[in-house]
C-alpha cells in the first residue's frame, strides 16, 4: 500500500498559464500539487530551464499529452522534452470518429506508438473519455484497446468522470486494470452530466482514494476541462476536497 501523490493536468489552468506561466506553477506547488501533466504549453522556455524550475518548486513532470503522429516519430520534439523533464509517461486518446472509421488502424497506430516510446524508455498511457465505452462487436472500445495483442505495455490513464459517464462503476472498472494505471485523473461530474469541482458532483472520491492506496496507484491527477470559476480557484477547491478524502 502506498500514499498516492497529487498532480494536475495543466490544461485545467490554461488561462492562468498564459497570463503567468511560472507564477501559476509556483501557486500550484503552494497548494500542494506535486506533479504536473503538460498539454502542448511549456511556457516558451527551454526544456532545461523548465526542468530546473520544476525542481525549484518541488514539482515533478508526470505526463505529457501529445498527438500520435509525434509519439510515433522517434525524432519528435516531445522525446527531447520528456528526457529533459525526466517524464516517463506520454498520454493520448482517439476520437470516436477515429475509432468508428477504422478501429484496426487505431490498434496498429497504438502498437507503433508503444514500440517507439518503449525504445525511448517511456510508457504510453491511453487517456479514455466517455466515447470509448461505446460498444463495438459487443465489447467497449476501451476494453478492446487495452486487451489487444501487442498492447500489453500500453498503460491506462483512467478518468473518474468519463468512466462514470460511460455507464460503468468507477472503482469497479478501474480495478480491472489497476496494475496498468500509473496516472489516475480525478474529475467530478454533476448528476446532470456537467463537469464540476471535486466534491460538488456525484463521484465518491473517498472510495477513489482508498482504491488508489490499496492498489498502489502512484498519482491522482486533478483535471477540470471547464469551470465557471477561474482555473486556480477551481483547483484550490478541488485539492482541498481531495486531501480531505485521503
Biotite code that builds the C-alpha atoms (Angstrom):
import biotite.structure as struc

atoms = struc.array([
    struc.Atom([0.000, 0.000, 0.000], chain_id="A", res_id=1, res_name="UNK", atom_name="CA", element="C"),
    struc.Atom([1.305, 3.453, -0.950], chain_id="A", res_id=2, res_name="UNK", atom_name="CA", element="C"),
    struc.Atom([0.206, 7.026, -0.352], chain_id="A", res_id=3, res_name="UNK", atom_name="CA", element="C"),
    struc.Atom([-0.639, 8.480, -3.764], chain_id="A", res_id=4, res_name="UNK", atom_name="CA", element="C"),
    struc.Atom([0.696, 11.912, -4.652], chain_id="A", res_id=5, res_name="UNK", atom_name="CA", element="C"),
    struc.Atom([-1.497, 14.645, -6.093], chain_id="A", res_id=6, res_name="UNK", atom_name="CA", element="C"),
    struc.Atom([-0.852, 16.044, -9.550], chain_id="A", res_id=7, res_name="UNK", atom_name="CA", element="C"),
    struc.Atom([-2.691, 18.250, -12.009], chain_id="A", res_id=8, res_name="UNK", atom_name="CA", element="C"),
    struc.Atom([-3.246, 18.254, -15.754], chain_id="A", res_id=9, res_name="UNK", atom_name="CA", element="C"),
    struc.Atom([-2.177, 21.810, -16.605], chain_id="A", res_id=10, res_name="UNK", atom_name="CA", element="C"),
    struc.Atom([-4.996, 22.157, -19.137], chain_id="A", res_id=11, res_name="UNK", atom_name="CA", element="C"),
    struc.Atom([-7.110, 22.828, -16.035], chain_id="A", res_id=12, res_name="UNK", atom_name="CA", element="C"),
    struc.Atom([-5.332, 26.175, -15.524], chain_id="A", res_id=13, res_name="UNK", atom_name="CA", element="C"),
    struc.Atom([-4.555, 27.007, -19.140], chain_id="A", res_id=14, res_name="UNK", atom_name="CA", element="C"),
    struc.Atom([-5.701, 30.650, -18.972], chain_id="A", res_id=15, res_name="UNK", atom_name="CA", element="C"),
    struc.Atom([-3.625, 31.324, -15.860], chain_id="A", res_id=16, res_name="UNK", atom_name="CA", element="C"),
    struc.Atom([-0.586, 29.753, -17.531], chain_id="A", res_id=17, res_name="UNK", atom_name="CA", element="C"),
    struc.Atom([-0.906, 32.119, -20.475], chain_id="A", res_id=18, res_name="UNK", atom_name="CA", element="C"),
    struc.Atom([-1.010, 35.098, -18.108], chain_id="A", res_id=19, res_name="UNK", atom_name="CA", element="C"),
    struc.Atom([1.833, 33.975, -15.830], chain_id="A", res_id=20, res_name="UNK", atom_name="CA", element="C"),
    struc.Atom([3.358, 30.569, -16.577], chain_id="A", res_id=21, res_name="UNK", atom_name="CA", element="C"),
    struc.Atom([5.937, 30.360, -13.801], chain_id="A", res_id=22, res_name="UNK", atom_name="CA", element="C"),
    struc.Atom([3.738, 32.146, -11.288], chain_id="A", res_id=23, res_name="UNK", atom_name="CA", element="C"),
    struc.Atom([0.949, 29.654, -11.893], chain_id="A", res_id=24, res_name="UNK", atom_name="CA", element="C"),
    struc.Atom([3.256, 26.673, -11.396], chain_id="A", res_id=25, res_name="UNK", atom_name="CA", element="C"),
    struc.Atom([4.529, 28.247, -8.191], chain_id="A", res_id=26, res_name="UNK", atom_name="CA", element="C"),
    struc.Atom([0.963, 28.708, -6.920], chain_id="A", res_id=27, res_name="UNK", atom_name="CA", element="C"),
    struc.Atom([0.088, 25.082, -7.755], chain_id="A", res_id=28, res_name="UNK", atom_name="CA", element="C"),
    struc.Atom([3.075, 23.911, -5.741], chain_id="A", res_id=29, res_name="UNK", atom_name="CA", element="C"),
    struc.Atom([1.998, 26.087, -2.811], chain_id="A", res_id=30, res_name="UNK", atom_name="CA", element="C"),
    struc.Atom([-1.462, 24.494, -2.969], chain_id="A", res_id=31, res_name="UNK", atom_name="CA", element="C"),
    struc.Atom([0.107, 21.064, -2.543], chain_id="A", res_id=32, res_name="UNK", atom_name="CA", element="C"),
    struc.Atom([0.283, 19.694, -6.058], chain_id="A", res_id=33, res_name="UNK", atom_name="CA", element="C"),
    struc.Atom([3.445, 17.643, -6.513], chain_id="A", res_id=34, res_name="UNK", atom_name="CA", element="C"),
    struc.Atom([3.115, 16.601, -10.145], chain_id="A", res_id=35, res_name="UNK", atom_name="CA", element="C"),
    struc.Atom([2.138, 18.300, -13.406], chain_id="A", res_id=36, res_name="UNK", atom_name="CA", element="C"),
    struc.Atom([0.960, 16.958, -16.737], chain_id="A", res_id=37, res_name="UNK", atom_name="CA", element="C"),
    struc.Atom([1.733, 19.099, -19.762], chain_id="A", res_id=38, res_name="UNK", atom_name="CA", element="C"),
    struc.Atom([-0.529, 19.629, -22.768], chain_id="A", res_id=39, res_name="UNK", atom_name="CA", element="C"),
    struc.Atom([1.374, 21.496, -25.510], chain_id="A", res_id=40, res_name="UNK", atom_name="CA", element="C"),
    struc.Atom([2.197, 24.578, -23.404], chain_id="A", res_id=41, res_name="UNK", atom_name="CA", element="C"),
    struc.Atom([5.748, 24.691, -21.994], chain_id="A", res_id=42, res_name="UNK", atom_name="CA", element="C"),
    struc.Atom([5.778, 28.407, -21.266], chain_id="A", res_id=43, res_name="UNK", atom_name="CA", element="C"),
    struc.Atom([8.017, 29.246, -24.193], chain_id="A", res_id=44, res_name="UNK", atom_name="CA", element="C"),
    struc.Atom([11.111, 28.357, -22.186], chain_id="A", res_id=45, res_name="UNK", atom_name="CA", element="C"),
    struc.Atom([13.767, 25.772, -22.870], chain_id="A", res_id=46, res_name="UNK", atom_name="CA", element="C"),
    struc.Atom([13.340, 22.217, -21.580], chain_id="A", res_id=47, res_name="UNK", atom_name="CA", element="C"),
    struc.Atom([16.429, 22.577, -19.389], chain_id="A", res_id=48, res_name="UNK", atom_name="CA", element="C"),
    struc.Atom([15.196, 25.825, -17.811], chain_id="A", res_id=49, res_name="UNK", atom_name="CA", element="C"),
    struc.Atom([11.747, 24.333, -17.260], chain_id="A", res_id=50, res_name="UNK", atom_name="CA", element="C"),
    struc.Atom([13.242, 21.227, -15.648], chain_id="A", res_id=51, res_name="UNK", atom_name="CA", element="C"),
    struc.Atom([15.255, 23.383, -13.242], chain_id="A", res_id=52, res_name="UNK", atom_name="CA", element="C"),
    struc.Atom([12.203, 25.485, -12.386], chain_id="A", res_id=53, res_name="UNK", atom_name="CA", element="C"),
    struc.Atom([10.075, 22.426, -11.653], chain_id="A", res_id=54, res_name="UNK", atom_name="CA", element="C"),
    struc.Atom([12.723, 21.142, -9.257], chain_id="A", res_id=55, res_name="UNK", atom_name="CA", element="C"),
    struc.Atom([12.845, 24.522, -7.524], chain_id="A", res_id=56, res_name="UNK", atom_name="CA", element="C"),
    struc.Atom([9.081, 24.309, -6.999], chain_id="A", res_id=57, res_name="UNK", atom_name="CA", element="C"),
    struc.Atom([9.155, 20.683, -5.826], chain_id="A", res_id=58, res_name="UNK", atom_name="CA", element="C"),
    struc.Atom([7.127, 19.658, -8.879], chain_id="A", res_id=59, res_name="UNK", atom_name="CA", element="C"),
    struc.Atom([7.576, 16.554, -10.998], chain_id="A", res_id=60, res_name="UNK", atom_name="CA", element="C"),
    struc.Atom([6.636, 16.182, -14.660], chain_id="A", res_id=61, res_name="UNK", atom_name="CA", element="C"),
    struc.Atom([4.374, 13.129, -14.542], chain_id="A", res_id=62, res_name="UNK", atom_name="CA", element="C"),
    struc.Atom([2.837, 13.176, -18.006], chain_id="A", res_id=63, res_name="UNK", atom_name="CA", element="C"),
    struc.Atom([2.852, 14.836, -21.406], chain_id="A", res_id=64, res_name="UNK", atom_name="CA", element="C"),
    struc.Atom([-0.274, 14.787, -23.586], chain_id="A", res_id=65, res_name="UNK", atom_name="CA", element="C"),
    struc.Atom([0.791, 14.594, -27.228], chain_id="A", res_id=66, res_name="UNK", atom_name="CA", element="C"),
    struc.Atom([-0.650, 13.776, -30.640], chain_id="A", res_id=67, res_name="UNK", atom_name="CA", element="C"),
    struc.Atom([0.025, 10.325, -32.002], chain_id="A", res_id=68, res_name="UNK", atom_name="CA", element="C"),
    struc.Atom([1.986, 11.434, -35.065], chain_id="A", res_id=69, res_name="UNK", atom_name="CA", element="C"),
    struc.Atom([4.620, 12.865, -32.748], chain_id="A", res_id=70, res_name="UNK", atom_name="CA", element="C"),
    struc.Atom([4.564, 9.902, -30.375], chain_id="A", res_id=71, res_name="UNK", atom_name="CA", element="C"),
    struc.Atom([5.154, 7.578, -33.323], chain_id="A", res_id=72, res_name="UNK", atom_name="CA", element="C"),
    struc.Atom([8.076, 9.702, -34.565], chain_id="A", res_id=73, res_name="UNK", atom_name="CA", element="C"),
    struc.Atom([11.286, 8.883, -32.665], chain_id="A", res_id=74, res_name="UNK", atom_name="CA", element="C"),
    struc.Atom([12.763, 12.232, -33.733], chain_id="A", res_id=75, res_name="UNK", atom_name="CA", element="C"),
    struc.Atom([9.828, 14.314, -32.466], chain_id="A", res_id=76, res_name="UNK", atom_name="CA", element="C"),
    struc.Atom([10.484, 17.173, -30.055], chain_id="A", res_id=77, res_name="UNK", atom_name="CA", element="C"),
    struc.Atom([8.306, 15.538, -27.391], chain_id="A", res_id=78, res_name="UNK", atom_name="CA", element="C"),
    struc.Atom([11.027, 12.990, -26.697], chain_id="A", res_id=79, res_name="UNK", atom_name="CA", element="C"),
    struc.Atom([13.592, 15.712, -26.066], chain_id="A", res_id=80, res_name="UNK", atom_name="CA", element="C"),
    struc.Atom([11.078, 17.395, -23.752], chain_id="A", res_id=81, res_name="UNK", atom_name="CA", element="C"),
    struc.Atom([10.398, 14.162, -21.890], chain_id="A", res_id=82, res_name="UNK", atom_name="CA", element="C"),
    struc.Atom([14.107, 13.462, -21.456], chain_id="A", res_id=83, res_name="UNK", atom_name="CA", element="C"),
    struc.Atom([14.866, 16.945, -20.122], chain_id="A", res_id=84, res_name="UNK", atom_name="CA", element="C"),
    struc.Atom([11.879, 16.890, -17.765], chain_id="A", res_id=85, res_name="UNK", atom_name="CA", element="C"),
    struc.Atom([12.551, 13.299, -16.661], chain_id="A", res_id=86, res_name="UNK", atom_name="CA", element="C"),
    struc.Atom([8.950, 12.500, -17.593], chain_id="A", res_id=87, res_name="UNK", atom_name="CA", element="C"),
    struc.Atom([8.196, 8.804, -18.104], chain_id="A", res_id=88, res_name="UNK", atom_name="CA", element="C"),
    struc.Atom([4.624, 8.923, -19.436], chain_id="A", res_id=89, res_name="UNK", atom_name="CA", element="C"),
    struc.Atom([3.174, 10.139, -22.737], chain_id="A", res_id=90, res_name="UNK", atom_name="CA", element="C"),
    struc.Atom([-0.609, 10.250, -22.937], chain_id="A", res_id=91, res_name="UNK", atom_name="CA", element="C"),
    struc.Atom([-3.014, 10.325, -25.874], chain_id="A", res_id=92, res_name="UNK", atom_name="CA", element="C"),
    struc.Atom([-6.510, 9.346, -26.978], chain_id="A", res_id=93, res_name="UNK", atom_name="CA", element="C"),
    struc.Atom([-8.627, 8.723, -30.057], chain_id="A", res_id=94, res_name="UNK", atom_name="CA", element="C"),
    struc.Atom([-11.810, 10.489, -31.098], chain_id="A", res_id=95, res_name="UNK", atom_name="CA", element="C"),
    struc.Atom([-14.971, 8.454, -31.596], chain_id="A", res_id=96, res_name="UNK", atom_name="CA", element="C"),
    struc.Atom([-14.747, 9.161, -35.326], chain_id="A", res_id=97, res_name="UNK", atom_name="CA", element="C"),
    struc.Atom([-11.278, 7.620, -35.480], chain_id="A", res_id=98, res_name="UNK", atom_name="CA", element="C"),
    struc.Atom([-12.401, 4.535, -33.579], chain_id="A", res_id=99, res_name="UNK", atom_name="CA", element="C"),
    struc.Atom([-15.532, 4.017, -35.667], chain_id="A", res_id=100, res_name="UNK", atom_name="CA", element="C"),
    struc.Atom([-13.967, 4.686, -39.049], chain_id="A", res_id=101, res_name="UNK", atom_name="CA", element="C"),
    struc.Atom([-11.018, 2.292, -38.777], chain_id="A", res_id=102, res_name="UNK", atom_name="CA", element="C"),
    struc.Atom([-10.556, 0.568, -35.452], chain_id="A", res_id=103, res_name="UNK", atom_name="CA", element="C"),
    struc.Atom([-7.906, -1.807, -36.763], chain_id="A", res_id=104, res_name="UNK", atom_name="CA", element="C"),
    struc.Atom([-5.830, 1.153, -37.889], chain_id="A", res_id=105, res_name="UNK", atom_name="CA", element="C"),
    struc.Atom([-6.162, 2.658, -34.401], chain_id="A", res_id=106, res_name="UNK", atom_name="CA", element="C"),
    struc.Atom([-4.759, -0.565, -32.946], chain_id="A", res_id=107, res_name="UNK", atom_name="CA", element="C"),
    struc.Atom([-1.839, -0.527, -35.376], chain_id="A", res_id=108, res_name="UNK", atom_name="CA", element="C"),
    struc.Atom([-1.065, 3.101, -34.536], chain_id="A", res_id=109, res_name="UNK", atom_name="CA", element="C"),
    struc.Atom([-1.084, 2.209, -30.832], chain_id="A", res_id=110, res_name="UNK", atom_name="CA", element="C"),
    struc.Atom([1.356, -0.635, -31.473], chain_id="A", res_id=111, res_name="UNK", atom_name="CA", element="C"),
    struc.Atom([3.694, 1.710, -33.333], chain_id="A", res_id=112, res_name="UNK", atom_name="CA", element="C"),
    struc.Atom([3.427, 4.313, -30.567], chain_id="A", res_id=113, res_name="UNK", atom_name="CA", element="C"),
    struc.Atom([4.182, 1.744, -27.874], chain_id="A", res_id=114, res_name="UNK", atom_name="CA", element="C"),
    struc.Atom([7.171, 0.397, -29.797], chain_id="A", res_id=115, res_name="UNK", atom_name="CA", element="C"),
    struc.Atom([8.596, 3.893, -30.383], chain_id="A", res_id=116, res_name="UNK", atom_name="CA", element="C"),
    struc.Atom([8.107, 5.023, -26.790], chain_id="A", res_id=117, res_name="UNK", atom_name="CA", element="C"),
    struc.Atom([9.425, 1.816, -25.224], chain_id="A", res_id=118, res_name="UNK", atom_name="CA", element="C"),
    struc.Atom([12.608, 2.192, -27.278], chain_id="A", res_id=119, res_name="UNK", atom_name="CA", element="C"),
    struc.Atom([12.991, 5.616, -25.635], chain_id="A", res_id=120, res_name="UNK", atom_name="CA", element="C"),
    struc.Atom([12.384, 4.205, -22.153], chain_id="A", res_id=121, res_name="UNK", atom_name="CA", element="C"),
    struc.Atom([8.908, 5.744, -21.891], chain_id="A", res_id=122, res_name="UNK", atom_name="CA", element="C"),
    struc.Atom([5.402, 4.411, -21.282], chain_id="A", res_id=123, res_name="UNK", atom_name="CA", element="C"),
    struc.Atom([2.375, 5.224, -23.422], chain_id="A", res_id=124, res_name="UNK", atom_name="CA", element="C"),
    struc.Atom([-0.871, 5.840, -21.499], chain_id="A", res_id=125, res_name="UNK", atom_name="CA", element="C"),
    struc.Atom([-4.259, 5.695, -23.164], chain_id="A", res_id=126, res_name="UNK", atom_name="CA", element="C"),
    struc.Atom([-6.453, 8.506, -21.808], chain_id="A", res_id=127, res_name="UNK", atom_name="CA", element="C"),
    struc.Atom([-10.060, 7.474, -22.358], chain_id="A", res_id=128, res_name="UNK", atom_name="CA", element="C"),
    struc.Atom([-13.169, 9.637, -22.483], chain_id="A", res_id=129, res_name="UNK", atom_name="CA", element="C"),
    struc.Atom([-16.811, 8.544, -22.345], chain_id="A", res_id=130, res_name="UNK", atom_name="CA", element="C"),
    struc.Atom([-16.987, 7.554, -26.012], chain_id="A", res_id=131, res_name="UNK", atom_name="CA", element="C"),
    struc.Atom([-14.517, 4.677, -25.555], chain_id="A", res_id=132, res_name="UNK", atom_name="CA", element="C"),
    struc.Atom([-17.252, 2.918, -23.574], chain_id="A", res_id=133, res_name="UNK", atom_name="CA", element="C"),
    struc.Atom([-19.397, 2.615, -26.689], chain_id="A", res_id=134, res_name="UNK", atom_name="CA", element="C"),
    struc.Atom([-19.678, -0.950, -27.949], chain_id="A", res_id=135, res_name="UNK", atom_name="CA", element="C"),
    struc.Atom([-18.001, -2.479, -30.998], chain_id="A", res_id=136, res_name="UNK", atom_name="CA", element="C"),
    struc.Atom([-18.874, -6.101, -31.730], chain_id="A", res_id=137, res_name="UNK", atom_name="CA", element="C"),
    struc.Atom([-20.318, -6.432, -28.245], chain_id="A", res_id=138, res_name="UNK", atom_name="CA", element="C"),
    struc.Atom([-17.331, -5.011, -26.318], chain_id="A", res_id=139, res_name="UNK", atom_name="CA", element="C"),
    struc.Atom([-16.472, -1.449, -25.421], chain_id="A", res_id=140, res_name="UNK", atom_name="CA", element="C"),
    struc.Atom([-13.688, 0.177, -27.396], chain_id="A", res_id=141, res_name="UNK", atom_name="CA", element="C"),
    struc.Atom([-11.585, 0.728, -24.284], chain_id="A", res_id=142, res_name="UNK", atom_name="CA", element="C"),
    struc.Atom([-11.542, -2.948, -23.315], chain_id="A", res_id=143, res_name="UNK", atom_name="CA", element="C"),
    struc.Atom([-10.662, -3.854, -26.891], chain_id="A", res_id=144, res_name="UNK", atom_name="CA", element="C"),
    struc.Atom([-7.808, -1.346, -26.927], chain_id="A", res_id=145, res_name="UNK", atom_name="CA", element="C"),
    struc.Atom([-6.352, -2.410, -23.596], chain_id="A", res_id=146, res_name="UNK", atom_name="CA", element="C"),
    struc.Atom([-6.642, -6.134, -24.314], chain_id="A", res_id=147, res_name="UNK", atom_name="CA", element="C"),
    struc.Atom([-5.492, -6.135, -27.937], chain_id="A", res_id=148, res_name="UNK", atom_name="CA", element="C"),
    struc.Atom([-2.473, -8.277, -28.907], chain_id="A", res_id=149, res_name="UNK", atom_name="CA", element="C"),
    struc.Atom([0.755, -6.310, -28.823], chain_id="A", res_id=150, res_name="UNK", atom_name="CA", element="C"),
    struc.Atom([-0.569, -3.643, -26.455], chain_id="A", res_id=151, res_name="UNK", atom_name="CA", element="C"),
    struc.Atom([0.250, -5.209, -23.112], chain_id="A", res_id=152, res_name="UNK", atom_name="CA", element="C"),
    struc.Atom([2.773, -2.434, -22.468], chain_id="A", res_id=153, res_name="UNK", atom_name="CA", element="C"),
    struc.Atom([0.237, 0.330, -23.078], chain_id="A", res_id=154, res_name="UNK", atom_name="CA", element="C"),
    struc.Atom([-0.849, 1.817, -19.753], chain_id="A", res_id=155, res_name="UNK", atom_name="CA", element="C"),
    struc.Atom([-4.258, 3.262, -18.907], chain_id="A", res_id=156, res_name="UNK", atom_name="CA", element="C"),
    struc.Atom([-4.788, 6.815, -17.699], chain_id="A", res_id=157, res_name="UNK", atom_name="CA", element="C"),
    struc.Atom([-8.169, 6.329, -16.048], chain_id="A", res_id=158, res_name="UNK", atom_name="CA", element="C"),
    struc.Atom([-10.563, 9.256, -15.596], chain_id="A", res_id=159, res_name="UNK", atom_name="CA", element="C"),
    struc.Atom([-13.239, 9.076, -12.898], chain_id="A", res_id=160, res_name="UNK", atom_name="CA", element="C"),
    struc.Atom([-15.678, 11.367, -14.699], chain_id="A", res_id=161, res_name="UNK", atom_name="CA", element="C"),
    struc.Atom([-15.512, 9.631, -18.062], chain_id="A", res_id=162, res_name="UNK", atom_name="CA", element="C"),
    struc.Atom([-15.799, 6.161, -16.569], chain_id="A", res_id=163, res_name="UNK", atom_name="CA", element="C"),
    struc.Atom([-18.956, 7.284, -14.747], chain_id="A", res_id=164, res_name="UNK", atom_name="CA", element="C"),
    struc.Atom([-20.325, 8.994, -17.856], chain_id="A", res_id=165, res_name="UNK", atom_name="CA", element="C"),
    struc.Atom([-19.558, 5.867, -19.854], chain_id="A", res_id=166, res_name="UNK", atom_name="CA", element="C"),
    struc.Atom([-22.014, 3.998, -17.654], chain_id="A", res_id=167, res_name="UNK", atom_name="CA", element="C"),
    struc.Atom([-19.520, 1.996, -15.589], chain_id="A", res_id=168, res_name="UNK", atom_name="CA", element="C"),
    struc.Atom([-18.887, 1.723, -11.860], chain_id="A", res_id=169, res_name="UNK", atom_name="CA", element="C"),
    struc.Atom([-15.860, 3.970, -11.333], chain_id="A", res_id=170, res_name="UNK", atom_name="CA", element="C"),
    struc.Atom([-13.844, 1.922, -8.838], chain_id="A", res_id=171, res_name="UNK", atom_name="CA", element="C"),
    struc.Atom([-15.089, -1.404, -10.158], chain_id="A", res_id=172, res_name="UNK", atom_name="CA", element="C"),
    struc.Atom([-13.897, -0.623, -13.668], chain_id="A", res_id=173, res_name="UNK", atom_name="CA", element="C"),
    struc.Atom([-10.519, 0.688, -12.523], chain_id="A", res_id=174, res_name="UNK", atom_name="CA", element="C"),
    struc.Atom([-9.891, -2.456, -10.514], chain_id="A", res_id=175, res_name="UNK", atom_name="CA", element="C"),
    struc.Atom([-9.905, -4.437, -13.773], chain_id="A", res_id=176, res_name="UNK", atom_name="CA", element="C"),
    struc.Atom([-6.785, -2.574, -14.879], chain_id="A", res_id=177, res_name="UNK", atom_name="CA", element="C"),
    struc.Atom([-5.259, -1.451, -11.574], chain_id="A", res_id=178, res_name="UNK", atom_name="CA", element="C"),
    struc.Atom([-1.805, -2.783, -12.468], chain_id="A", res_id=179, res_name="UNK", atom_name="CA", element="C"),
    struc.Atom([-1.802, -0.638, -15.630], chain_id="A", res_id=180, res_name="UNK", atom_name="CA", element="C"),
    struc.Atom([-2.794, 2.735, -14.122], chain_id="A", res_id=181, res_name="UNK", atom_name="CA", element="C"),
    struc.Atom([0.203, 4.976, -13.339], chain_id="A", res_id=182, res_name="UNK", atom_name="CA", element="C"),
    struc.Atom([-1.888, 8.157, -13.601], chain_id="A", res_id=183, res_name="UNK", atom_name="CA", element="C"),
    struc.Atom([-5.497, 8.480, -12.457], chain_id="A", res_id=184, res_name="UNK", atom_name="CA", element="C"),
    struc.Atom([-7.435, 11.577, -13.458], chain_id="A", res_id=185, res_name="UNK", atom_name="CA", element="C"),
    struc.Atom([-9.714, 12.725, -10.639], chain_id="A", res_id=186, res_name="UNK", atom_name="CA", element="C"),
    struc.Atom([-12.584, 14.675, -12.138], chain_id="A", res_id=187, res_name="UNK", atom_name="CA", element="C"),
    struc.Atom([-16.085, 15.246, -10.774], chain_id="A", res_id=188, res_name="UNK", atom_name="CA", element="C"),
    struc.Atom([-19.380, 15.445, -12.632], chain_id="A", res_id=189, res_name="UNK", atom_name="CA", element="C"),
    struc.Atom([-22.840, 16.570, -11.556], chain_id="A", res_id=190, res_name="UNK", atom_name="CA", element="C"),
    struc.Atom([-25.977, 14.459, -11.778], chain_id="A", res_id=191, res_name="UNK", atom_name="CA", element="C"),
    struc.Atom([-26.810, 16.486, -14.890], chain_id="A", res_id=192, res_name="UNK", atom_name="CA", element="C"),
    struc.Atom([-23.545, 15.459, -16.548], chain_id="A", res_id=193, res_name="UNK", atom_name="CA", element="C"),
    struc.Atom([-21.740, 18.765, -16.058], chain_id="A", res_id=194, res_name="UNK", atom_name="CA", element="C"),
    struc.Atom([-18.064, 18.758, -15.046], chain_id="A", res_id=195, res_name="UNK", atom_name="CA", element="C"),
    struc.Atom([-17.606, 20.430, -11.668], chain_id="A", res_id=196, res_name="UNK", atom_name="CA", element="C"),
    struc.Atom([-15.130, 20.900, -8.818], chain_id="A", res_id=197, res_name="UNK", atom_name="CA", element="C"),
    struc.Atom([-14.227, 17.831, -6.770], chain_id="A", res_id=198, res_name="UNK", atom_name="CA", element="C"),
    struc.Atom([-16.813, 17.286, -4.062], chain_id="A", res_id=199, res_name="UNK", atom_name="CA", element="C"),
    struc.Atom([-19.588, 19.126, -5.893], chain_id="A", res_id=200, res_name="UNK", atom_name="CA", element="C"),
    struc.Atom([-20.638, 16.173, -8.030], chain_id="A", res_id=201, res_name="UNK", atom_name="CA", element="C"),
    struc.Atom([-21.561, 12.511, -7.775], chain_id="A", res_id=202, res_name="UNK", atom_name="CA", element="C"),
    struc.Atom([-18.127, 10.837, -7.655], chain_id="A", res_id=203, res_name="UNK", atom_name="CA", element="C"),
    struc.Atom([-17.108, 9.259, -4.330], chain_id="A", res_id=204, res_name="UNK", atom_name="CA", element="C"),
    struc.Atom([-13.502, 10.406, -4.037], chain_id="A", res_id=205, res_name="UNK", atom_name="CA", element="C"),
    struc.Atom([-13.007, 8.742, -0.672], chain_id="A", res_id=206, res_name="UNK", atom_name="CA", element="C"),
    struc.Atom([-13.615, 5.432, -2.452], chain_id="A", res_id=207, res_name="UNK", atom_name="CA", element="C"),
    struc.Atom([-11.310, 6.522, -5.291], chain_id="A", res_id=208, res_name="UNK", atom_name="CA", element="C"),
    struc.Atom([-8.543, 7.476, -2.840], chain_id="A", res_id=209, res_name="UNK", atom_name="CA", element="C"),
    struc.Atom([-8.942, 4.181, -0.962], chain_id="A", res_id=210, res_name="UNK", atom_name="CA", element="C"),
    struc.Atom([-8.657, 2.307, -4.261], chain_id="A", res_id=211, res_name="UNK", atom_name="CA", element="C"),
    struc.Atom([-5.515, 4.235, -5.170], chain_id="A", res_id=212, res_name="UNK", atom_name="CA", element="C"),
    struc.Atom([-3.907, 3.416, -1.824], chain_id="A", res_id=213, res_name="UNK", atom_name="CA", element="C"),
    struc.Atom([-4.883, -0.251, -1.840], chain_id="A", res_id=214, res_name="UNK", atom_name="CA", element="C"),
    struc.Atom([-3.913, -0.851, -5.451], chain_id="A", res_id=215, res_name="UNK", atom_name="CA", element="C"),
    struc.Atom([-0.699, 1.211, -5.400], chain_id="A", res_id=216, res_name="UNK", atom_name="CA", element="C"),
    struc.Atom([-1.726, 3.913, -7.877], chain_id="A", res_id=217, res_name="UNK", atom_name="CA", element="C"),
    struc.Atom([1.138, 6.444, -7.636], chain_id="A", res_id=218, res_name="UNK", atom_name="CA", element="C"),
    struc.Atom([-0.606, 9.591, -8.917], chain_id="A", res_id=219, res_name="UNK", atom_name="CA", element="C"),
    struc.Atom([-4.045, 11.143, -8.522], chain_id="A", res_id=220, res_name="UNK", atom_name="CA", element="C"),
    struc.Atom([-4.013, 13.876, -11.161], chain_id="A", res_id=221, res_name="UNK", atom_name="CA", element="C"),
    struc.Atom([-6.725, 16.523, -10.954], chain_id="A", res_id=222, res_name="UNK", atom_name="CA", element="C"),
    struc.Atom([-8.261, 17.651, -14.224], chain_id="A", res_id=223, res_name="UNK", atom_name="CA", element="C"),
    struc.Atom([-11.149, 20.012, -14.882], chain_id="A", res_id=224, res_name="UNK", atom_name="CA", element="C"),
    struc.Atom([-11.893, 20.650, -18.528], chain_id="A", res_id=225, res_name="UNK", atom_name="CA", element="C"),
    struc.Atom([-14.293, 23.525, -17.918], chain_id="A", res_id=226, res_name="UNK", atom_name="CA", element="C"),
    struc.Atom([-15.435, 25.618, -14.955], chain_id="A", res_id=227, res_name="UNK", atom_name="CA", element="C"),
    struc.Atom([-17.415, 28.758, -14.206], chain_id="A", res_id=228, res_name="UNK", atom_name="CA", element="C"),
    struc.Atom([-14.574, 29.698, -11.840], chain_id="A", res_id=229, res_name="UNK", atom_name="CA", element="C"),
    struc.Atom([-11.026, 30.813, -12.670], chain_id="A", res_id=230, res_name="UNK", atom_name="CA", element="C"),
    struc.Atom([-8.761, 27.773, -13.009], chain_id="A", res_id=231, res_name="UNK", atom_name="CA", element="C"),
    struc.Atom([-6.671, 28.390, -9.903], chain_id="A", res_id=232, res_name="UNK", atom_name="CA", element="C"),
    struc.Atom([-9.763, 28.995, -7.785], chain_id="A", res_id=233, res_name="UNK", atom_name="CA", element="C"),
    struc.Atom([-11.248, 25.756, -9.057], chain_id="A", res_id=234, res_name="UNK", atom_name="CA", element="C"),
    struc.Atom([-8.006, 23.899, -8.349], chain_id="A", res_id=235, res_name="UNK", atom_name="CA", element="C"),
    struc.Atom([-7.894, 25.322, -4.817], chain_id="A", res_id=236, res_name="UNK", atom_name="CA", element="C"),
    struc.Atom([-11.368, 23.998, -4.004], chain_id="A", res_id=237, res_name="UNK", atom_name="CA", element="C"),
    struc.Atom([-10.720, 20.639, -5.615], chain_id="A", res_id=238, res_name="UNK", atom_name="CA", element="C"),
    struc.Atom([-7.390, 19.837, -3.982], chain_id="A", res_id=239, res_name="UNK", atom_name="CA", element="C"),
    struc.Atom([-8.861, 20.748, -0.591], chain_id="A", res_id=240, res_name="UNK", atom_name="CA", element="C"),
    struc.Atom([-11.607, 18.163, -1.083], chain_id="A", res_id=241, res_name="UNK", atom_name="CA", element="C"),
    struc.Atom([-9.196, 15.554, -2.403], chain_id="A", res_id=242, res_name="UNK", atom_name="CA", element="C"),
    struc.Atom([-6.861, 15.992, 0.572], chain_id="A", res_id=243, res_name="UNK", atom_name="CA", element="C"),
    struc.Atom([-9.824, 15.548, 2.911], chain_id="A", res_id=244, res_name="UNK", atom_name="CA", element="C"),
    struc.Atom([-10.651, 12.277, 1.165], chain_id="A", res_id=245, res_name="UNK", atom_name="CA", element="C"),
    struc.Atom([-7.126, 10.948, 1.611], chain_id="A", res_id=246, res_name="UNK", atom_name="CA", element="C"),
])
